[in-house]
Amino acid sequence: MTVRRLISALTQQEDLNFLLTNRIPRAALTRFMGWFSKLEHPLVRDASIACWRMFSDLDLSQAKKAEFLSLHDCFTRELKPGLRPSDPDPSIVVSPSDAIIGAYGAIEDTKLFQVKGAGYSLLDLLGDPALVEAHRNGRFVTLRLTSSMYHRFHAPHDCRIEQVTFIRGDTWNVNPIALKRIEALFCKNERAVIQARLASGLSLTLVPVAAILVASIRLHFLDIVLNAQTRGPSVFPCEADVRKGEELGWFEHGSTIIVLTPDCFEFCENLREGARILAGQPLLRLPG
C-alpha cells in the first residue's frame, strides 16, 4: 500500500479523523500555520509542498506560475488566464469558487442545513435580523473547498457589494465528518458576511467561512485581510461594483462558502450534492 493510500485509509476512519483535525489546539495551530506558510525558504517550501501532495490530490498544472515563493504563495495561487470563464448567460448566477457541492435547498422559514437533519438558523449565521428577512424562505448552496483546490473566489454575478461584516469565532474543521458531529458549526467559526445587491434590487449574500489552518480571508475590494488579529470595526460599509467572474479575494487554505438568495431563484440542473463544480459554472437561475 502506498503512503498516500495508507494516509487516506486512516483519515477515512471518522473517529481518528475527528480527533486529528479537531481535538487539538485549533487556534494556536492556525496561527502557527499562518506564520509557517509564509516562510520564503526553498527547503521549507519544497518539503511542505511535497508533504501536502502526500495528503491530497494537489495538481499545480493549471497554476499561472511554476515556482512559488512559499507554501502560502502556493495556497493562494492564480490560475492561467481563461481557465475559469463565467457562464455568459445574464440569467445565471455562477459558482464563486471551485468546490464540492454540499447541502443545498430551500430555507425553511429561517432554517437551513449543514447536512441532512442538522439544521442551523440564519440569524446565528448572519447576526443581522434585516438580512435574515431578505433571505427568509430563500435558497442556499453550501460550497466546500478542499485543501488542494484553487482557493480564490469570484463574483457570482454583476452586483454591488454594500457591506461586509466580520464575525469572530472558532476554527473547527469543516469537513463532512465534523459537520455531522458539531451542531451549527458554520455559526461557530470565523466568517465574513458579504452583502451584495443585483441591478434588479434582489439580495445576494456570500458567507465565506474560515476553518482550522485557514482563518484568514483576503478581500480585494476592501484591501484587507480578515482574521483573529483583525481590530477595529467588524462592519465595513462599501459600494463596490463588481462584474460576474471578477476576483473578490481568497482563503489561505480550503474552507466553505455559503451562497444565499431570495426564494425566487431556481437551482440549475447541474447541482448534485457531492459533485464538483468550478468557479464560473452555473449555480442558480434568476427569476424571469
Order of alpha helices (4+ residues) and beta strands (2+ residues): alpha-alpha-alpha-alpha-alpha-beta-beta-beta-beta-alpha-alpha-beta-beta-beta-alpha-beta-beta-beta-beta-beta-beta-beta-beta-beta-beta
